Amino acid sequence: MSYSAKENRYDSMLYRRSGKSGLKLPEISLGLWHNFGGNDNFNTGRETVLAAFDAGVCHFDLANNYGPPPGSAEVTFGKILKNDLLPYRDEIIVSTKAGYDMWQGPYGEWGSRKYLIASLDASLKRMGLDYVDIFYSHRPDPDTPFEETMTALADIVRRGKALYAGISNYNGEQSAKAVSILRGLGVPCLIHQVSYSMLNRWIEDDLLGVLEKEGTGCICFSPLAQGLLTGRYLDGAIPKGSRASRDGFLKSSSITPELLKKLNALNEIAKEGGRTLSSLAIKWILRDSRITSVLIGASSPAQLKENLSAVSQPVLGADELKKIDSIIR
């Protein structure tokens, strides 16, 4: 069945400007880190992407190594774009990244000019695109000079292969250096993508002040702490098929009695406000005006819908924020 986007797709989503740039992003963006690889169900992935766009989510975030296997999430998105979303390309923000291990040999990861440019060329081919809207250095390279990495990003923008440059997983000091170099090259750093949640608050002291000073946006991934803030683990059991059951980024051993006590206390606050734990976690991140967007994953349209409900919910009140802070500090 051919796809036609909903006419009212922008009515319920809110948008925020990325730093001091001219670009706005939806408060909730869709990441294709999980659930969109070659080993996943294509039709479910397609339905989720299209449901997101129908809800005003016009930003889709990828990386060269997303899958599994690596690269397959870009292939999946490329098929959806070609078959369904191509008429809406000018309405869509597509981002991708390079920095983690992608192919064999000394030029298959990190931040060299050779790797970044080769990786983006391959990403464009997989997605069937002439350009992406945002291209990120996915992580700082301890061995390659920042000047080389940032010059590669700037040249990519100048050549029209990306409209904006971004960085990801840089600390505050590294971010200030990267932003300064890019500014000197005449290509501002649009945005920083970083892990942030109620259970992972390091950016508050180390990074957000730097980004605000530099006029750089901030988009947060893992807002639900790899699923801990979804409510799936409140009784202490490890559901079959959950991330904790696979002992990947989220280890089953990390679900301790102390953590469960925090999760259940947060869940009580959510219920008192008529929210789910996941929507509370997302709304909590959006309390800070320095945050441009929250990057969610979704395994189905139903899960997507639950997370998107955070946008229309009331802002958290001072009492709620105080209670939350007493639990997670």
C-alpha contacts under 8 A as a table, 3 or more apart, distances in Angstrom:
res1	aa1	res2	aa2	distance
2	S	84	D	7.06
3	Y	84	D	5.59
4	S	84	D	7.75
5	A	9	R	7.38
5	A	50	L	7.90
5	A	53	F	7.44
5	A	54	D	5.83
6	K	9	R	5.32
6	K	54	D	5.45
8	N	11	D	5.47
8	N	54	D	7.87
9	R	12	S	7.22
9	R	13	M	7.90
9	R	53	F	7.08
9	R	54	D	4.82
9	R	55	A	5.05
9	R	56	G	4.84
10	Y	13	M	5.68
10	Y	54	D	7.95
10	Y	55	A	6.76
10	Y	56	G	4.65
11	D	56	G	7.47
12	S	55	A	7.06
12	S	56	G	7.14
12	S	311	V	7.95
12	S	312	S	7.26
13	M	26	P	6.62
13	M	27	E	7.27
13	M	55	A	6.80
13	M	56	G	5.40
13	M	57	V	7.34
13	M	311	V	6.77
13	M	312	S	7.94
14	L	26	P	5.84
14	L	27	E	5.77
14	L	311	V	7.07
15	Y	24	K	5.86
15	Y	25	L	5.33
15	Y	26	P	4.30
15	Y	27	E	5.41
16	R	24	K	5.08
16	R	25	L	5.52
16	R	26	P	6.37
16	R	27	E	6.38
16	R	292	T	5.52
16	R	293	S	7.25
17	R	20	K	7.14
17	R	21	S	6.80
17	R	22	G	6.81
17	R	23	L	5.69
17	R	24	K	4.11
17	R	25	L	6.42
17	R	217	G	7.71
17	R	292	T	6.42
18	S	21	S	5.71
18	S	22	G	7.36
18	S	23	L	5.82
18	S	24	K	5.75
18	S	25	L	6.86
18	S	190	L	6.72
18	S	191	I	6.61
18	S	216	T	6.68
18	S	217	G	4.31
18	S	218	C	7.15
18	S	292	T	5.46
19	G	190	L	7.07
19	G	191	I	7.27
19	G	211	L	7.84
19	G	212	E	7.14
19	G	215	G	4.64
19	G	216	T	4.37
19	G	217	G	3.99
19	G	218	C	7.56
19	G	290	R	7.52
19	G	292	T	7.42
20	K	215	G	4.90
20	K	216	T	6.56
20	K	217	G	7.57
21	S	190	L	6.69
21	S	215	G	7.69
21	S	216	T	7.82
25	L	29	S	7.65
25	L	58	C	7.64
25	L	59	H	6.78
25	L	292	T	6.75
25	L	293	S	6.45
26	P	29	S	6.04
26	P	56	G	7.28
26	P	57	V	5.97
26	P	58	C	6.84
26	P	59	H	6.99
26	P	292	T	7.93
26	P	293	S	6.20
27	E	286	L	7.65
27	E	292	T	6.58
27	E	293	S	4.41
27	E	294	V	6.03
27	E	311	V	7.23
28	I	57	V	6.65
28	I	293	S	5.44
28	I	294	V	4.83
28	I	295	L	5.91
28	I	296	I	6.92
28	I	308	L	7.02
28	I	311	V	7.70
29	S	57	V	5.74
29	S	58	C	7.18
29	S	59	H	5.27
29	S	60	F	6.30
29	S	61	D	7.52
29	S	293	S	6.48
29	S	294	V	6.04
29	S	295	L	4.78
29	S	296	I	6.23
30	L	49	V	7.82
30	L	52	A	7.35
30	L	57	V	7.02
30	L	59	H	6.43
30	L	60	F	5.12
30	L	61	D	6.26
30	L	295	L	5.64
30	L	296	I	5.26
30	L	297	G	5.97
30	L	298	A	7.69
31	G	34	H	7.82
31	G	60	F	5.87
31	G	61	D	4.65
31	G	62	L	6.31
31	G	295	L	5.83
31	G	296	I	5.66
31	G	297	G	5.18
31	G	298	A	7.98
32	L	35	N	6.77
32	L	36	F	5.81
32	L	60	F	7.33
32	L	61	D	6.11
32	L	62	L	5.51
32	L	66	Y	7.13
32	L	73	A	6.51
32	L	297	G	6.48
33	W	36	F	7.24
33	W	62	L	6.48
33	W	63	A	7.51
33	W	66	Y	5.23
33	W	67	G	6.81
33	W	73	A	7.50
33	W	297	G	7.14
34	H	37	G	6.97
34	H	66	Y	7.21
34	H	67	G	6.69
34	H	297	G	6.81
34	H	298	A	7.93
34	H	299	S	7.87
35	N	40	D	5.76
35	N	41	N	7.81
35	N	45	G	6.88
35	N	67	G	7.76
35	N	297	G	7.94
35	N	298	A	7.19
35	N	299	S	5.61
36	F	39	N	7.91
36	F	40	D	5.80
36	F	41	N	7.45
36	F	42	F	7.04
36	F	45	G	5.64
36	F	67	G	6.47
36	F	72	S	7.59
36	F	73	A	5.09
36	F	76	T	6.51
36	F	77	F	7.88
37	G	40	D	5.32
37	G	66	Y	6.94
37	G	67	G	3.85
37	G	68	P	4.97
37	G	69	P	6.49
37	G	70	P	7.89
37	G	71	G	7.90
37	G	72	S	4.94
37	G	73	A	4.47
37	G	76	T	6.84
38	G	41	N	7.81
38	G	42	F	7.74
38	G	67	G	6.39
38	G	68	P	6.12
38	G	69	P	6.27
38	G	72	S	5.18
38	G	73	A	6.84
38	G	76	T	7.29
39	N	67	G	7.64
39	N	68	P	6.32
39	N	69	P	7.33
40	D	45	G	7.76
41	N	44	T	5.54
41	N	45	G	6.38
42	F	45	G	5.05
42	F	46	R	6.07
42	F	76	T	7.11
43	N	46	R	5.00
43	N	47	E	6.10
44	T	47	E	5.11
44	T	48	T	6.16
44	T	299	S	7.64
44	T	300	S	6.23
44	T	301	P	7.87
45	G	48	T	5.12
45	G	49	V	6.23
45	G	299	S	7.36
45	G	300	S	7.15
46	R	49	V	5.21
46	R	50	L	6.16
46	R	80	I	6.22
47	E	50	L	5.25
47	E	51	A	5.95
47	E	300	S	7.57
47	E	301	P	6.55
48	T	51	A	5.09
48	T	52	A	6.12
48	T	298	A	7.33
48	T	299	S	7.50
48	T	300	S	5.56
48	T	301	P	4.64
48	T	304	L	7.13
49	V	52	A	5.10
49	V	53	F	6.37
50	L	53	F	5.08
50	L	54	D	6.12
51	A	54	D	5.06
51	A	55	A	6.33
51	A	301	P	6.23
52	A	55	A	5.11
52	A	56	G	6.58
52	A	57	V	5.12
52	A	58	C	7.63
52	A	301	P	7.80
52	A	304	L	7.27
53	F	56	G	5.15
53	F	57	V	4.77
53	F	58	C	5.62
54	D	57	V	7.23
57	V	60	F	7.84
58	C	91	E	6.64
58	C	92	I	4.85
58	C	93	I	6.03
59	H	92	I	5.90
59	H	93	I	4.52
59	H	94	V	6.02
59	H	95	S	7.75
60	F	92	I	7.67
60	F	93	I	6.25
60	F	94	V	5.17
60	F	95	S	6.45
61	D	94	V	6.04
61	D	95	S	4.85
61	D	96	T	6.08
62	L	66	Y	6.70
62	L	73	A	7.25
62	L	74	E	6.75
62	L	94	V	7.65
62	L	95	S	5.84
62	L	96	T	4.54
62	L	97	K	6.81
63	A	66	Y	5.48
63	A	71	G	7.76
63	A	74	E	7.51
63	A	95	S	7.62
63	A	96	T	4.39
63	A	97	K	4.38
63	A	98	A	6.35
64	N	70	P	6.75
64	N	71	G	5.26
64	N	74	E	7.15
64	N	96	T	6.67
64	N	97	K	5.97
64	N	98	A	5.85
64	N	102	M	7.18
64	N	119	S	6.97
64	N	120	L	7.82
64	N	123	S	6.13
65	N	68	P	7.83
65	N	69	P	7.72
65	N	70	P	4.18
65	N	71	G	5.14
65	N	72	S	7.95
65	N	98	A	7.80
65	N	100	Y	7.09
65	N	101	D	7.33
65	N	102	M	5.93
66	Y	69	P	7.33
66	Y	70	P	5.21
66	Y	71	G	5.69
66	Y	72	S	6.66
66	Y	73	A	5.44
66	Y	74	E	7.38
67	G	70	P	4.80
67	G	71	G	5.99
67	G	72	S	5.01
67	G	73	A	4.94
68	P	71	G	7.47
68	P	72	S	6.36
68	P	73	A	7.49
69	P	72	S	5.70
70	P	73	A	7.48
70	P	102	M	6.92
71	G	74	E	5.57
71	G	75	V	6.60
71	G	123	S	7.53
71	G	126	R	7.50
72	S	75	V	4.83
72	S	76	T	6.12
73	A	76	T	5.00
73	A	77	F	6.15
74	E	77	F	5.07
74	E	78	G	5.92
74	E	123	S	6.83
74	E	126	R	5.83
74	E	127	M	5.51
75	V	78	G	4.99
75	V	79	K	6.35
75	V	126	R	5.02
75	V	127	M	5.59
76	T	79	K	5.30
76	T	80	I	6.47
76	T	127	M	7.88
77	F	80	I	5.06
77	F	81	L	5.98
77	F	127	M	6.44
78	G	81	L	5.02
78	G	82	K	6.05
78	G	126	R	6.46
78	G	127	M	3.79
78	G	128	G	5.87
78	G	129	L	7.94
79	K	82	K	5.15
79	K	83	N	6.02
79	K	127	M	7.29
80	I	83	N	5.30
80	I	84	D	5.53
80	I	85	L	6.52
81	L	84	D	5.48
81	L	85	L	4.45
81	L	86	L	5.21
81	L	127	M	7.82
82	K	85	L	6.34
82	K	86	L	5.35
82	K	128	G	7.61
83	N	86	L	6.97
84	D	87	P	7.59
85	L	88	Y	5.31
85	L	89	R	6.44
86	L	89	R	5.09
87	P	90	D	7.98
88	Y	91	E	5.35
88	Y	92	I	6.66
89	R	92	I	5.24
93	I	132	V	7.64
93	I	133	D	5.59
93	I	134	I	7.56
94	V	132	V	5.49
94	V	133	D	5.31
94	V	134	I	6.55
95	S	132	V	5.87
95	S	133	D	5.75
95	S	134	I	4.50
95	S	135	F	5.76
95	S	136	Y	7.69
96	T	123	S	7.72
96	T	132	V	7.24
96	T	134	I	6.57
96	T	135	F	5.31
96	T	136	Y	6.39
97	K	120	L	7.71
97	K	135	F	5.55
97	K	136	Y	4.53
97	K	137	S	5.92
97	K	138	H	5.40
98	A	109	E	7.42
98	A	110	W	7.54
98	A	111	G	7.80
98	A	115	Y	7.92
98	A	116	L	6.02
98	A	119	S	6.40
98	A	120	L	7.35
98	A	136	Y	6.56
98	A	137	S	5.65
98	A	138	H	5.22
99	G	109	E	5.21
99	G	110	W	4.35
99	G	111	G	5.87
99	G	116	L	7.44
99	G	137	S	5.94
99	G	138	H	4.60
99	G	139	R	5.52
99	G	140	P	7.79
100	Y	108	G	7.95
100	Y	109	E	4.99
100	Y	110	W	5.91
100	Y	138	H	6.94
100	Y	139	R	7.41
101	D	108	G	5.86
101	D	109	E	4.53
101	D	110	W	7.40
102	M	108	G	5.34
102	M	109	E	6.05
103	W	107	Y	7.86
103	W	108	G	4.66
103	W	109	E	7.40
104	Q	107	Y	7.59
104	Q	108	G	5.71
105	G	108	G	5.85
106	P	109	E	7.45
107	Y	110	W	7.91
107	Y	112	S	7.35
107	Y	114	K	6.82
107	Y	115	Y	5.38
108	G	115	Y	6.05
109	E	112	S	8.00
109	E	115	Y	6.47
110	W	115	Y	7.41
110	W	139	R	7.05
110	W	140	P	7.24
110	W	141	D	5.37
111	G	115	Y	6.62
111	G	116	L	6.34
111	G	137	S	6.94
111	G	139	R	7.66
111	G	140	P	6.89
111	G	141	D	5.38
111	G	144	T	6.33
111	G	148	E	7.95
111	G	149	T	5.45
112	S	115	Y	5.32
112	S	116	L	6.25
112	S	144	T	6.20
112	S	148	E	6.71
112	S	149	T	5.91
113	R	116	L	5.33
113	R	117	I	6.14
113	R	148	E	6.31
113	R	149	T	6.00
113	R	151	T	7.95
113	R	152	A	5.30
114	K	117	I	5.64
114	K	118	A	6.03
115	Y	118	A	5.24
115	Y	119	S	5.80
116	L	119	S	5.16
116	L	120	L	6.22
116	L	137	S	7.74
116	L	149	T	7.93
116	L	152	A	7.09
116	L	153	L	7.89
117	I	120	L	5.28
117	I	121	D	6.26
117	I	152	A	7.14
117	I	156	I	7.27
118	A	121	D	5.18
118	A	122	A	6.33
119	S	122	A	5.15
119	S	123	S	6.16
120	L	123	S	4.88
120	L	124	L	6.11
120	L	135	F	7.99
121	D	124	L	5.26
121	D	125	K	6.43
122	A	125	K	5.14
122	A	126	R	6.28
123	S	126	R	5.10
123	S	127	M	6.26
124	L	127	M	5.24
124	L	128	G	5.75
124	L	129	L	5.00
124	L	130	D	6.36
124	L	131	Y	6.67
124	L	132	V	7.47
125	K	128	G	5.00
125	K	129	L	6.56
126	R	129	L	7.99
129	L	132	V	7.08
130	D	161	K	6.65
131	Y	160	G	6.61
131	Y	161	K	4.39
131	Y	162	A	5.24
131	Y	163	L	7.53
132	V	135	F	6.71
132	V	161	K	6.37
132	V	162	A	4.79
132	V	163	L	6.70
133	D	162	A	5.24
133	D	163	L	4.79
133	D	164	Y	5.98
134	I	162	A	5.78
134	I	163	L	6.03
134	I	164	Y	4.74
134	I	165	A	5.65
134	I	166	G	6.57
135	F	153	L	7.56
135	F	162	A	6.01
135	F	163	L	7.94
135	F	164	Y	6.47
135	F	165	A	5.22
135	F	166	G	5.93
136	Y	153	L	7.79
136	Y	165	A	5.92
136	Y	166	G	4.39
136	Y	167	I	4.89
136	Y	168	S	6.53
137	S	140	P	7.16
137	S	149	T	7.61
137	S	153	L	7.67
137	S	166	G	6.52
137	S	167	I	4.86
137	S	168	S	6.12
138	H	167	I	6.17
138	H	168	S	4.81
138	H	169	N	6.64
139	R	167	I	7.19
139	R	168	S	5.53
139	R	169	N	5.23
139	R	170	Y	6.30
140	P	146	F	7.94
140	P	168	S	7.88
140	P	169	N	7.17
140	P	170	Y	6.01
140	P	174	Q	7.74
141	D	144	T	5.53
141	D	145	P	7.71
141	D	146	F	7.70
142	P	145	P	7.83
144	T	148	E	6.88
144	T	149	T	7.19
145	P	148	E	5.46
145	P	149	T	6.80
146	F	149	T	5.19
146	F	150	M	6.01
146	F	177	K	7.87
146	F	178	A	6.64
146	F	181	I	7.98
147	E	150	M	5.29
147	E	151	T	5.84
147	E	178	A	8.00
147	E	181	I	6.69
148	E	151	T	5.18
148	E	152	A	6.20
149	T	152	A	5.25
149	T	153	L	6.48
150	M	153	L	5.00
150	M	154	A	6.15
150	M	178	A	6.68
150	M	181	I	6.68
150	M	182	L	5.97
151	T	154	A	4.98
151	T	155	D	6.05
151	T	182	L	7.28
151	T	185	L	7.28
152	A	155	D	5.14
152	A	156	I	6.13
153	L	156	I	5.11
153	L	157	V	6.42
153	L	165	A	6.12
154	A	157	V	5.19
154	A	158	R	6.22
154	A	165	A	7.08
154	A	182	L	6.75
154	A	185	L	6.76
154	A	186	G	7.75
154	A	187	V	5.72
155	D	158	R	4.92
155	D	159	R	6.06
156	I	159	R	5.23
156	I	160	G	6.47
156	I	161	K	5.52
156	I	162	A	6.09
157	V	160	G	5.17
157	V	161	K	5.91
157	V	162	A	4.83
157	V	163	L	5.53
157	V	164	Y	6.21
157	V	165	A	6.89
157	V	187	V	7.56
158	R	161	K	7.72
159	R	162	A	7.73
160	G	163	L	6.31
162	A	165	A	7.23
164	Y	187	V	7.82
164	Y	188	P	7.87
164	Y	189	C	7.34
164	Y	190	L	6.15
165	A	187	V	7.37
165	A	188	P	7.21
165	A	189	C	5.46
165	A	190	L	5.88
165	A	191	I	7.46
166	G	189	C	5.42
166	G	190	L	5.57
166	G	191	I	5.01
166	G	192	H	5.77
166	G	193	Q	7.66
167	I	170	Y	6.92
167	I	175	S	7.77
167	I	189	C	7.50
167	I	191	I	6.68
167	I	192	H	4.97
167	I	193	Q	6.41
168	S	192	H	5.35
168	S	193	Q	4.52
168	S	194	V	5.76
169	N	192	H	7.75
169	N	193	Q	6.58
169	N	194	V	5.30
169	N	195	S	7.52
170	Y	173	E	7.97
170	Y	174	Q	5.60
170	Y	175	S	5.55
170	Y	194	V	7.82
171	N	174	Q	5.31
171	N	175	S	5.90
171	N	206	D	6.86
171	N	207	L	6.30
172	G	175	S	5.08
172	G	176	A	6.25
172	G	206	D	5.21
172	G	207	L	4.36
172	G	208	L	7.87
172	G	210	V	6.23
173	E	176	A	5.30
173	E	177	K	6.45
174	Q	177	K	5.19
174	Q	178	A	6.15
175	S	178	A	5.06
175	S	179	V	5.96
175	S	207	L	7.80
175	S	210	V	7.55
175	S	211	L	7.86
176	A	179	V	5.26
176	A	180	S	6.09
176	A	210	V	6.50
176	A	211	L	7.84
176	A	214	E	7.63
177	K	180	S	5.19
177	K	181	I	6.29
178	A	181	I	5.25
178	A	182	L	6.24
179	V	182	L	5.18
179	V	183	R	6.08
179	V	188	P	6.97
179	V	189	C	5.63
179	V	214	E	7.36
180	S	183	R	5.14
180	S	184	G	6.24
181	I	184	G	5.10
181	I	185	L	6.39
182	L	185	L	5.00
182	L	186	G	6.40
182	L	187	V	5.31
182	L	188	P	5.63
182	L	189	C	6.35
183	R	186	G	5.05
183	R	187	V	5.47
183	R	188	P	4.92
183	R	189	C	7.21
184	G	187	V	7.54
189	C	192	H	7.90
189	C	216	T	6.22
190	L	216	T	5.50
190	L	217	G	6.13
191	I	216	T	5.20
191	I	217	G	4.26
191	I	218	C	5.40
191	I	219	I	7.04
192	H	211	L	7.97
192	H	216	T	7.00
192	H	217	G	6.12
192	H	218	C	4.87
192	H	219	I	6.25
193	Q	218	C	5.93
193	Q	219	I	4.85
193	Q	220	C	5.77
193	Q	221	F	6.97
194	V	218	C	7.40
194	V	219	I	6.49
194	V	220	C	5.12
194	V	221	F	5.94
195	S	200	N	7.43
195	S	220	C	5.43
195	S	221	F	4.83
195	S	222	S	5.65
195	S	223	P	7.19
196	Y	199	L	7.79
196	Y	200	N	5.40
196	Y	201	R	5.88
196	Y	202	W	7.55
196	Y	203	I	7.08
196	Y	220	C	5.54
196	Y	221	F	6.36
196	Y	222	S	6.43
196	Y	223	P	5.76
196	Y	225	A	7.92
196	Y	285	I	7.93
197	S	200	N	4.92
197	S	201	R	6.15
197	S	220	C	8.00
197	S	222	S	6.79
197	S	223	P	4.61
197	S	224	L	6.34
197	S	225	A	6.12
197	S	281	A	7.12
197	S	285	I	6.84
198	M	201	R	6.37
198	M	223	P	7.63
198	M	224	L	7.97
198	M	225	A	7.84
198	M	281	A	6.59
198	M	284	W	7.65
198	M	285	I	7.70
198	M	328	I	6.64
199	L	225	A	6.69
199	L	328	I	6.71
200	N	225	A	7.55
201	R	204	E	5.96
202	W	205	D	6.11
202	W	206	D	6.44
202	W	207	L	7.89
203	I	206	D	5.04
203	I	207	L	4.69
203	I	208	L	5.82
204	E	207	L	6.24
204	E	208	L	5.61
204	E	209	G	7.60
205	D	208	L	7.09
205	D	209	G	7.53
206	D	209	G	7.24
206	D	210	V	7.70
207	L	210	V	5.33
207	L	211	L	6.41
208	L	211	L	5.16
208	L	212	E	6.12
208	L	218	C	7.90
208	L	290	R	7.19
209	G	212	E	5.15
209	G	213	K	6.16
210	V	213	K	5.18
210	V	214	E	6.15
211	L	214	E	5.09
211	L	215	G	5.89
211	L	216	T	4.90
211	L	217	G	6.63
211	L	218	C	7.38
212	E	215	G	5.17
212	E	216	T	6.29
212	E	217	G	7.62
212	E	290	R	6.64
213	K	216	T	7.85
217	G	290	R	7.01
217	G	291	I	6.77
217	G	292	T	5.74
218	C	290	R	6.84
218	C	291	I	5.09
218	C	292	T	5.30
218	C	293	S	6.98
219	I	291	I	6.19
219	I	292	T	5.55
219	I	293	S	4.80
219	I	294	V	5.69
219	I	295	L	6.61
220	C	223	P	6.51
220	C	291	I	7.57
220	C	293	S	6.58
220	C	294	V	5.00
220	C	295	L	5.60
221	F	294	V	6.51
221	F	295	L	4.86
221	F	296	I	6.61
222	S	225	A	5.07
222	S	226	Q	5.71
222	S	295	L	7.17
222	S	296	I	6.91
223	P	226	Q	7.69
223	P	281	A	6.84
223	P	282	I	6.37
223	P	285	I	7.62
223	P	294	V	6.91
223	P	295	L	7.12
223	P	296	I	6.87
224	L	227	G	5.23
224	L	228	L	6.13
224	L	229	L	4.68
224	L	230	T	6.36
224	L	278	S	6.46
224	L	281	A	6.50
224	L	282	I	7.48
225	A	228	L	5.38
225	A	229	L	6.13
226	Q	229	L	7.75
226	Q	243	R	7.26
226	Q	249	F	7.46
226	Q	250	L	6.23
227	G	230	T	5.23
227	G	231	G	7.83
227	G	232	R	7.37
227	G	243	R	7.21
228	L	231	G	6.75
228	L	232	R	7.03
228	L	233	Y	6.54
228	L	263	L	7.82
229	L	232	R	7.76
229	L	263	L	7.04
229	L	277	L	6.09
229	L	278	S	5.53
229	L	281	A	6.79
230	T	233	Y	7.80
230	T	276	T	7.99
230	T	277	L	5.89
230	T	278	S	4.75
231	G	234	L	5.58
231	G	263	L	7.81
231	G	267	N	7.49
231	G	276	T	7.98
231	G	277	L	6.05
231	G	278	S	7.15
232	R	238	I	7.96
232	R	239	P	7.21
233	Y	236	G	5.25
233	Y	237	A	5.90
233	Y	238	I	6.37
233	Y	239	P	7.53
233	Y	260	L	7.67
234	L	237	A	7.59
234	L	260	L	6.20
234	L	263	L	6.51
234	L	264	N	6.01
235	D	260	L	7.69
236	G	255	I	7.29
236	G	257	P	7.93
236	G	260	L	6.74
238	I	242	S	7.07
238	I	244	A	6.59
238	I	245	S	6.06
238	I	252	S	7.28
239	P	242	S	5.52
239	P	245	S	6.81
240	K	245	S	6.19
241	G	245	S	6.08
241	G	246	R	7.11
242	S	245	S	5.22
242	S	246	R	6.80
243	R	246	R	5.28
243	R	247	D	6.62
243	R	248	G	6.70
243	R	249	F	7.66
243	R	250	L	6.07
243	R	251	K	7.92
244	A	247	D	5.12
244	A	248	G	6.99
244	A	250	L	5.09
244	A	251	K	5.19
244	A	252	S	4.79
245	S	251	K	7.68
245	S	252	S	6.40
246	R	250	L	7.98
246	R	251	K	7.74
247	D	250	L	5.78
247	D	251	K	4.49
247	D	252	S	6.07
248	G	251	K	6.17
250	L	254	S	7.35
251	K	254	S	5.43
251	K	255	I	7.58
252	S	255	I	5.74
253	S	256	T	6.87
255	I	259	L	6.11
255	I	260	L	6.75
256	T	259	L	5.17
256	T	260	L	6.23
257	P	260	L	5.05
257	P	261	K	6.21
258	E	261	K	5.23
258	E	262	K	6.62
259	L	262	K	5.15
259	L	263	L	6.22
260	L	263	L	4.99
260	L	264	N	6.07
261	K	264	N	5.35
261	K	265	A	6.20
262	K	265	A	5.13
262	K	266	L	6.18
262	K	327	I	6.20
262	K	328	I	7.12
263	L	266	L	5.14
263	L	267	N	6.10
264	N	267	N	4.87
264	N	268	E	6.28
265	A	268	E	5.20
265	A	269	I	6.65
265	A	327	I	7.36
266	L	269	I	5.16
266	L	270	A	6.30
266	L	277	L	6.98
266	L	324	I	6.69
266	L	327	I	7.46
267	N	270	A	4.92
267	N	271	K	6.20
267	N	276	T	7.25
267	N	277	L	5.22
268	E	271	K	5.12
268	E	272	E	6.17
269	I	272	E	5.14
269	I	273	G	6.44
269	I	320	E	7.23
269	I	323	K	7.88
269	I	324	I	7.70
270	A	273	G	5.27
270	A	274	G	6.27
270	A	275	R	4.81
270	A	276	T	5.59
270	A	277	L	5.47
270	A	280	L	5.87
271	K	274	G	4.93
271	K	275	R	5.44
271	K	276	T	6.47
271	K	277	L	7.75
272	E	275	R	7.49
275	R	279	S	6.22
275	R	280	L	6.21
276	T	279	S	5.30
276	T	280	L	6.18
277	L	280	L	5.09
277	L	281	A	6.23
278	S	281	A	5.08
278	S	282	I	6.36
278	S	306	E	7.91
278	S	307	N	6.45
279	S	282	I	5.11
279	S	283	K	6.02
279	S	306	E	7.16
279	S	307	N	5.50
279	S	308	L	7.64
279	S	309	S	6.63
279	S	310	A	4.75
280	L	283	K	5.10
280	L	284	W	5.97
280	L	310	A	7.05
281	A	284	W	5.16
281	A	285	I	6.58
282	I	285	I	5.32
282	I	286	L	6.47
282	I	294	V	7.03
282	I	307	N	7.56
282	I	310	A	6.44
283	K	286	L	5.01
283	K	287	R	6.36
283	K	310	A	5.73
283	K	311	V	7.31
283	K	313	Q	7.94
283	K	315	V	7.05
283	K	316	L	7.25
284	W	287	R	5.26
284	W	288	D	7.96
284	W	316	L	7.05
284	W	321	L	7.93
285	I	288	D	6.33
285	I	291	I	7.40
285	I	294	V	7.46
286	L	289	S	6.85
286	L	291	I	6.37
286	L	293	S	7.60
286	L	294	V	7.45
287	R	315	V	7.18
287	R	316	L	7.24
288	D	291	I	5.77
289	S	292	T	7.30
291	I	294	V	7.66
296	I	307	N	7.80
297	G	304	L	7.72
298	A	301	P	7.27
298	A	303	Q	5.75
298	A	304	L	5.31
299	S	303	Q	6.51
299	S	304	L	7.58
300	S	303	Q	5.34
300	S	304	L	6.29
301	P	304	L	4.92
301	P	305	K	6.09
302	A	305	K	5.12
302	A	306	E	6.47
303	Q	306	E	5.25
303	Q	307	N	6.51
304	L	307	N	5.31
304	L	308	L	6.14
305	K	308	L	5.06
305	K	309	S	6.30
306	E	309	S	5.39
306	E	310	A	7.74
307	N	310	A	5.97
308	L	311	V	5.88
308	L	312	S	7.93
309	S	312	S	5.75
309	S	313	Q	6.58
310	A	313	Q	5.20
316	L	320	E	6.06
316	L	321	L	6.42
317	G	320	E	5.24
317	G	321	L	6.22
318	A	321	L	5.13
318	A	322	K	6.10
319	D	322	K	5.07
319	D	323	K	6.23
320	E	323	K	5.16
320	E	324	I	6.16
321	L	324	I	5.06
321	L	325	D	6.02
322	K	325	D	5.12
322	K	326	S	6.26
323	K	326	S	5.21
323	K	327	I	6.63
324	I	327	I	5.26
324	I	328	I	6.34
325	D	328	I	5.31
325	D	329	R	5.54
326	S	329	R	5.83
